[in-house]
Amino acid sequence: MEKRVLGRTGRDVSVVGLGTWQLGADWGEVREEDAVAVLDASVAAGVTFFDTADVYGDGRSEQLIGRYLKSRPDADIFVATKMGRRMDQVPENYVLDNFRAWNDRSRANLGVDTLDLVQLHCPPTAVYSSDAVYDALDTLVAEQRVAAYAVSVETCAEALTAIARPGVASVQIILNPFRLKPLEEVLPAAAEAGVGIIARVPLASGLLTGKYTRETVFPADDHRSYNRHGEAFDQGETFSGVDFETGLEAAAEFAALAPEGATPAQTALRWIIQQPGVTSVIPGARSVAQARANAEAAALPALPPAVLDGVRDLYDRRIRAQVHHRW
């Protein structure tokens, strides 16, 4: 699989990574043997980048990855984790003592002395502008708790603020055919600064697979049930902030754009991979088949101009009014 340098980390990672929120069982039950099978299938398909967080399953995702890495010392896997959402998200909690405690817990969960990359996990907007926060993050690097630090953001404005900081290695941001705003300023600014871009929510919480209908029912403990209007966390994390009915109609149009031999999901991933400035896209997978299919998107030919134009037209007609002004 193609690899790209992840910004200021200087490390190569696969263009398709693996998001592991679902392995924490926050989207419904995931047995450990099934989680390990997904990790195995991803690595076998060329994935070298896992993205996790200390809050995914309250550490379960990190622990699963840690046990997997211990069992596979030959696997050259870069692991990015996140911190900051196990306490109230208020600026005064983003201080060095808390960072050290959060890092120590993640290092124990993952079974490593030094974290490859730690990302601030969508903190309050004011945190991105705090000199003291970046001084604390620099201290973590100096203490070898982390090799590099980064941010995960909700908005393009937050991304641009972080990109301007010299120690920020990468920015994780929602990017998919239903979320085009990052193409305007964020990706060009990141490329110019040498900052990596990790694209999350690439399938708009599954909408872009084209498999959902009005009759689809999600489990009560699935964020696609309980966070459709931002009841639990930022609305943009669920269906990319698009209401479900609109998303279904737009997803049907998007599916018609898929080239022969590619699924709608693979088409969405391929679209992201070929956006200038993107380092890696991190779809989740709950099964071996999903993990393999996601990885296969990296080998697809570049999408032709007709598909790219079709995505832009679809976004402008159906999606832009709901999301473009918000994130």
C-alpha positions as CSV (number, residue, x, y, z in Angstrom):
1,M,0.0,0.0,0.0
2,E,1.1,3.5,-0.7
3,K,2.6,5.3,2.3
4,R,2.9,9.0,3.0
5,V,4.9,11.0,5.5
6,L,2.7,12.0,8.4
7,G,3.6,15.7,8.6
8,R,6.2,16.7,11.2
9,T,6.4,13.2,12.7
10,G,8.7,12.3,9.8
11,R,7.2,8.8,9.8
12,D,5.6,7.0,6.9
13,V,2.0,5.7,7.3
14,S,-0.3,3.9,5.0
15,V,-2.8,6.1,3.1
16,V,-5.6,3.9,4.5
17,G,-5.4,3.5,8.2
18,L,-7.8,2.0,10.7
19,G,-10.0,4.0,13.0
20,T,-10.7,2.1,16.2
21,W,-13.5,3.9,17.9
22,Q,-15.8,1.0,17.2
23,L,-13.4,-1.5,18.8
24,G,-14.0,0.2,22.1
25,A,-17.5,-1.2,21.8
26,D,-19.0,2.3,21.9
27,W,-21.1,1.5,18.9
28,G,-22.5,-1.8,20.2
29,E,-20.8,-5.0,21.3
30,V,-17.5,-6.0,19.7
31,R,-16.0,-9.3,20.9
32,E,-12.2,-9.2,21.5
33,E,-11.6,-12.0,19.0
34,D,-13.5,-10.1,16.3
35,A,-11.5,-6.9,17.1
36,V,-8.2,-8.8,16.8
37,A,-9.4,-10.3,13.5
38,V,-10.0,-6.8,12.2
39,L,-6.5,-5.7,13.3
40,D,-5.0,-8.7,11.7
41,A,-6.9,-8.3,8.4
42,S,-5.9,-4.6,8.2
43,V,-2.2,-5.3,8.8
44,A,-2.3,-8.1,6.2
45,A,-3.8,-5.7,3.7
46,G,-0.9,-3.2,4.2
47,V,-2.4,-0.9,6.9
48,T,0.4,0.5,9.2
49,F,-1.6,3.3,11.0
50,F,-4.0,2.8,13.8
51,D,-5.9,5.7,15.3
52,T,-7.4,5.3,18.8
53,A,-8.2,7.4,21.9
54,D,-8.1,7.0,25.7
55,V,-11.9,7.4,25.8
56,Y,-12.8,4.7,23.2
57,G,-14.4,2.1,25.5
58,D,-12.7,4.0,28.4
59,G,-9.4,2.5,27.3
60,R,-10.6,-0.8,25.8
61,S,-9.5,0.2,22.3
62,E,-6.0,1.2,23.4
63,Q,-5.7,-2.0,25.5
64,L,-6.8,-4.2,22.5
65,I,-4.2,-2.5,20.3
66,G,-1.5,-2.8,23.0
67,R,-2.1,-6.6,23.4
68,Y,-2.1,-7.0,19.6
69,L,1.2,-5.1,19.2
70,K,2.8,-7.3,21.9
71,S,1.7,-10.4,20.1
72,R,3.0,-9.0,16.8
73,P,6.4,-7.4,17.5
74,D,7.2,-7.8,13.8
75,A,4.3,-5.4,12.8
76,D,5.6,-1.9,12.1
77,I,2.5,-0.1,13.3
78,F,2.3,3.6,14.0
79,V,-0.3,4.3,16.7
80,A,-2.0,7.7,17.2
81,T,-4.0,8.1,20.3
82,K,-6.0,11.1,21.8
83,M,-6.4,12.7,25.1
84,G,-8.7,15.2,26.9
85,R,-12.2,13.8,26.9
86,R,-12.1,11.8,30.1
87,M,-12.6,15.1,32.1
88,D,-14.9,18.0,31.6
89,Q,-13.9,19.8,28.4
90,V,-13.0,23.2,29.9
91,P,-9.8,25.0,29.1
92,E,-8.5,24.9,32.7
93,N,-8.2,21.1,32.5
94,Y,-5.7,21.3,29.6
95,V,-2.6,21.6,31.8
96,L,0.7,19.7,32.1
97,D,-0.2,17.6,35.2
98,N,-3.3,16.3,33.5
99,F,-1.5,15.7,30.3
100,R,1.1,13.6,32.1
101,A,-1.6,11.5,33.9
102,W,-3.5,11.0,30.7
103,N,-0.3,10.0,28.8
104,D,0.8,7.6,31.5
105,R,-2.6,5.8,31.3
106,S,-2.4,5.6,27.5
107,R,1.2,4.3,27.6
108,A,0.2,1.6,30.1
109,N,-2.8,0.7,28.0
110,L,-0.7,0.5,24.8
111,G,2.3,-1.1,26.5
112,V,4.8,1.4,25.3
113,D,7.3,3.8,26.9
114,T,6.7,6.6,24.3
115,L,3.5,7.3,22.4
116,D,4.0,7.7,18.7
117,L,1.6,10.5,18.5
118,V,-0.9,12.0,21.0
119,Q,-3.7,14.3,19.7
120,L,-5.8,16.8,21.7
121,H,-9.2,15.3,21.3
122,C,-11.4,18.1,20.0
123,P,-10.9,20.4,23.0
124,P,-12.6,23.7,23.6
125,T,-11.8,26.2,20.9
126,A,-9.8,28.4,23.2
127,V,-7.3,25.6,23.8
128,Y,-5.9,25.8,20.3
129,S,-4.7,29.4,20.9
130,S,-3.1,28.8,24.4
131,D,0.6,29.2,24.5
132,A,0.7,27.3,27.8
133,V,-1.0,24.3,26.2
134,Y,1.7,24.1,23.5
135,D,4.5,24.6,26.1
136,A,3.0,21.6,28.1
137,L,2.9,19.5,24.9
138,D,6.5,20.4,24.2
139,T,7.4,19.2,27.7
140,L,5.8,15.8,27.0
141,V,8.1,15.5,24.0
142,A,11.1,16.6,26.0
143,E,10.2,14.0,28.7
144,Q,9.9,11.3,26.0
145,R,6.3,10.5,27.0
146,V,5.3,11.3,23.4
147,A,7.3,11.4,20.2
148,A,5.1,14.0,18.6
149,Y,1.8,15.8,19.3
150,A,-1.1,16.9,17.2
151,V,-4.7,18.0,17.3
152,S,-8.1,16.6,16.3
153,V,-10.6,19.4,15.4
154,E,-14.2,20.0,14.8
155,T,-13.9,23.2,12.6
156,C,-11.7,24.5,9.9
157,A,-10.9,27.6,12.0
158,E,-9.5,25.4,14.8
159,A,-7.4,23.5,12.2
160,L,-5.9,26.7,10.8
161,T,-5.1,28.0,14.3
162,A,-3.2,24.7,15.1
163,I,-1.4,24.5,11.8
164,A,0.2,27.8,12.6
165,R,1.9,26.3,15.6
166,P,5.4,25.0,14.8
167,G,5.2,21.9,17.0
168,V,1.9,20.5,15.7
169,A,2.7,17.4,13.6
170,S,-0.8,16.7,12.1
171,V,-4.4,17.7,12.2
172,Q,-7.3,15.3,12.2
173,I,-10.4,16.6,10.6
174,I,-13.7,15.4,9.2
175,L,-13.3,15.1,5.4
176,N,-15.5,13.2,3.0
177,P,-17.7,13.9,0.0
178,F,-20.3,15.3,2.4
179,R,-17.8,17.6,4.1
180,L,-15.8,19.7,1.5
181,K,-15.0,22.9,3.4
182,P,-11.5,21.7,4.5
183,L,-10.5,21.7,0.8
184,E,-10.7,25.4,0.7
185,E,-8.1,26.5,3.2
186,V,-7.1,23.8,5.6
187,L,-5.5,21.3,3.2
188,P,-3.5,23.9,1.3
189,A,-2.3,25.5,4.6
190,A,-1.3,22.1,6.0
191,A,0.6,21.2,2.9
192,E,2.5,24.5,2.9
193,A,3.4,24.1,6.6
194,G,4.4,20.4,6.3
195,V,1.5,19.4,8.6
196,G,-0.1,16.0,8.1
197,I,-3.9,15.6,7.5
198,I,-5.7,12.6,8.9
199,A,-9.2,12.4,7.5
200,R,-11.8,11.0,9.9
201,V,-15.5,10.1,9.5
202,P,-14.7,9.3,5.9
203,L,-18.0,7.5,5.2
204,A,-20.2,10.0,7.1
205,S,-21.0,7.4,9.8
206,G,-21.8,4.8,7.1
207,L,-24.1,7.0,5.0
208,L,-21.7,6.9,2.1
209,T,-21.8,3.1,2.0
210,G,-25.2,3.4,0.4
211,K,-26.5,0.5,2.6
212,Y,-28.9,2.4,4.9
213,T,-32.6,3.0,4.3
214,R,-35.4,4.8,6.1
215,E,-36.1,1.4,7.8
216,T,-32.5,1.1,9.2
217,V,-32.6,1.0,13.0
218,F,-29.4,1.5,15.0
219,P,-28.9,0.1,18.5
220,A,-29.7,2.5,21.4
221,D,-26.1,2.6,22.4
222,D,-24.9,3.6,18.9
223,H,-24.2,7.3,18.4
224,R,-26.2,7.2,15.2
225,S,-29.2,6.8,17.4
226,Y,-28.4,9.1,20.3
227,N,-26.4,11.9,18.8
228,R,-28.2,12.8,15.6
229,H,-28.8,16.4,16.9
230,G,-25.6,16.7,19.0
231,E,-27.2,15.4,22.2
232,A,-24.0,13.8,23.5
233,F,-21.1,15.5,21.6
234,D,-20.6,17.6,18.5
235,Q,-23.4,16.9,15.9
236,G,-20.8,16.9,13.1
237,E,-19.4,13.6,14.3
238,T,-22.6,11.8,13.4
239,F,-23.5,11.6,9.7
240,S,-21.1,14.5,9.3
241,G,-23.8,16.7,10.6
242,V,-26.3,16.0,7.8
243,D,-29.8,15.0,8.8
244,F,-30.5,11.4,8.1
245,E,-33.2,11.9,5.5
246,T,-31.1,14.2,3.4
247,G,-28.1,12.0,3.8
248,L,-30.0,8.9,2.5
249,E,-31.1,10.8,-0.6
250,A,-27.6,12.2,-1.2
251,A,-26.0,8.8,-0.6
252,A,-28.1,7.2,-3.3
253,E,-26.9,9.9,-5.7
254,F,-23.3,9.3,-4.6
255,A,-23.6,5.6,-5.1
256,A,-24.4,6.2,-8.7
257,L,-21.0,7.9,-9.1
258,A,-19.1,4.8,-8.1
259,P,-16.9,3.5,-11.0
260,E,-17.3,0.0,-12.2
261,G,-15.6,-2.4,-9.8
262,A,-15.7,-0.1,-6.8
263,T,-18.3,0.1,-4.0
264,P,-19.7,3.4,-2.9
265,A,-17.6,3.2,0.3
266,Q,-14.4,2.5,-1.7
267,T,-15.2,5.4,-4.0
268,A,-15.6,7.8,-1.0
269,L,-12.2,6.6,0.4
270,R,-10.5,6.9,-3.0
271,W,-11.9,10.5,-3.3
272,I,-10.3,11.4,0.1
273,I,-7.0,9.7,-0.7
274,Q,-6.5,11.8,-3.9
275,Q,-7.2,15.2,-2.3
276,P,-3.9,17.1,-2.2
277,G,-2.6,17.3,1.3
278,V,-4.2,14.3,2.7
279,T,-1.9,11.9,4.5
280,S,-4.2,9.1,5.6
281,V,-7.9,8.3,5.9
282,I,-9.0,6.3,8.9
283,P,-12.3,4.3,8.2
284,G,-13.4,2.0,11.0
285,A,-14.2,-1.6,10.4
286,R,-16.3,-4.1,12.4
287,S,-15.5,-7.1,10.3
288,V,-12.6,-8.7,8.4
289,A,-14.5,-8.1,5.1
290,Q,-14.9,-4.4,5.8
291,A,-11.2,-4.0,6.8
292,R,-10.1,-5.7,3.5
293,A,-12.5,-3.7,1.4
294,N,-11.4,-0.4,3.0
295,A,-7.7,-1.2,2.3
296,E,-8.4,-2.1,-1.3
297,A,-9.6,1.5,-1.9
298,A,-5.9,2.5,-1.9
299,A,-5.3,0.4,-5.0
300,L,-8.1,1.9,-7.1
301,P,-7.3,4.1,-10.0
302,A,-7.7,7.8,-9.5
303,L,-11.2,8.9,-9.9
304,P,-11.9,10.7,-13.2
305,P,-12.9,14.4,-13.4
306,A,-16.5,13.4,-14.1
307,V,-16.8,11.8,-10.6
308,L,-15.0,14.7,-8.9
309,D,-17.3,17.1,-10.6
310,G,-20.3,15.0,-9.6
311,V,-19.2,15.0,-6.0
312,R,-19.0,18.8,-6.0
313,D,-22.4,19.2,-7.7
314,L,-24.0,16.8,-5.2
315,Y,-22.5,18.7,-2.2
316,D,-23.6,22.1,-3.5
317,R,-27.1,21.0,-4.2
318,R,-27.9,18.8,-1.2
319,I,-25.3,19.2,1.6
320,R,-23.7,22.6,1.6
321,A,-26.6,24.5,3.2
322,Q,-26.6,22.2,6.2
323,V,-22.9,21.9,7.1
324,H,-20.7,24.4,5.3
325,H,-21.3,27.4,7.6
326,R,-20.9,25.3,10.8
327,W,-17.6,23.4,10.6
